[in-house]
Amino acid sequence: MAQEIERKFLVMGDGWKALAKSSSLLRQGYLSSNAKATVRVRSWDDARAALTLKGKASGMTRAEYEYDVPMDDAREMLEMARPHVLEKRRHLVPFAGLTWEIDVFGGRHAGLIIAEVELESEDQVVELPDWVGREVTDDERYYNASLSRSDGIPQPL
């Protein structure tokens, strides 16, 4: 089974910016989202696209299947997904042997910055950079599918 193991954190400050190696503009729309699965279409720089199916999270792990789709099809699917579309700039930041993905959200989520790191196992030790803040791995309000249905940045509990 294809799976994703990931931790998510809110970002504090801009210490990560000097470490960023590349970035892409991502548009992603949610075609279906329920307690069992999410179906998403995502484009990178309006040049490449994929359809992704994600299962329900169990801790940091969940099933994930991703398939390339033609860009013209992705544009049509993104329109179908409206208003559940997010735009963000993803920066790739190497740190302590791992590649962190720093998502800087735009639109109605402007100001939200989330750092994600994919792991080989749930018990993998991760050295945390000083620019990560509160962990939000288990906070569903920060799942992209949830953000696509919200009007702004989640407020602290």
N, C-alpha and C positions, 0 to 999 in steps of 0.2 A: 504494500500500500504506500502511495506517495503521502508524505506528511511534512508538515512545517512545525518546527519547534522554535519559538520566538519569545523574546522579552521586549517590553515596551516601557519607555520612560518619557516623562516630560523633560524638555530641555531648558536649562537655565543659562542665560548669557550667550555669548557668541564665540567662545573659545574654540569651538569645533570648526569654525569657518576657515581658519588658516590651514587646517588639516585636510579639507575637502579636495578630492582628486577629480571629481566629475559631477555633473548634475544633469537631470532630465526633467522636462515638464510632463507630469502625469495627469491624465484625465481618466477618471474611473466612474463608471455608472453601475448601479445595482439594479439588476433586472428582477431578482427575486431574493428575498431574505426572510427566513423564519428560524425557529428554534433548532431545526435540524441541519439546514444547509443555506449557503449563500451562493448566488450566481452573479459574477461581476465581469464586466468588460473593461479593459484598461488599454490606454494608448500611451506610448512613449514618444514625446516630441512630434506627434502627429505623423510618425514615420513607421511605427511598428505597433502591433496590437495583439492581445491575447484574451481569451475567454477563460475565466478561472472559476472552479467550483470548490468551495471550502465547506468542510463538515463542522459540526459543533466542536468547540474547544473543550479539551479535558486538561486542565492545568495550562501549561504552555504549548501543548501539542494538539494538532488537529489535522485531519485529512485535507490534502490539497492537490488538485488536478488542474493543470494549465495547458491550454492548446492555442497555438497561433491561429489568428484569423486575418483575412484580408483587411487592409486599412479602410477601404470603402464600406465593408460590412460593419466594422467597428464604429465608424462614424454614425451609421444608421442606428446601431444598437445603443450608442450613447444618447442619441435623440430619444429613443424609446424609453430610456431609463430616467429621463427628466421627470421630476425635479431632483431625483436622487443621484446627482452627479457631483463629484468632488474634483477640485483642481489643487494640485500641490507641486512644489518643486522638490525633487528628491536628490539629495547630495550623498555621495558615497564617501565615507570617512574611515580610513584605516586607523585602528587603535589596538594596541596590545595583541596583534595577531588575528584580529577579527575585523570584518568590514561592517561598520555601522551605517544604517540608512537613516538620514536625517530628513524628515518631511516637514517642509515649511508650507503651511496651508494658505490658500488664498480665498477670495470670495467671502462668503458669510462666516468662514472660520479663520479669517485673517488674524494673525497673532498667535495662532496655535502652532507649536513646533514639537514634534514627537520624534524620539530616537528609537529605532528598532534594531535588534541584533538577532540573527538567526544562529541557532546552536545545533550541535550534533546530538546532544542528549539533554534531558531536563536537569541532570545533575552536573552539567559542565560548569566549571568555575569561570566566572567572567570578571575581569578587572574593569571596574566602572570608571569612566573618565570623570573629571571634575565638573564637566558641563552637563551631566545628567542629574536630574532631580528625582522627584517622586516616581516610583514604579507604578505603572498603570496596566500591567499585563492582564490582571484579572478584573479590571474595571471596564465593563461592556460599553460604557458611555464613550470610551475612546476607541472602540472598534470602528474601522472605516465605514462599515455598513450602518452602524448607529449614527455616526457623524453625518452620513448622507441624508438621514431623515431628520436631523436637528437643524435649528436655525442659528446656532452659534456655538461658542466654546463651552464645554461642560464646566459647571462651577464646582469648586472643591466641596467634598462631603463634610 
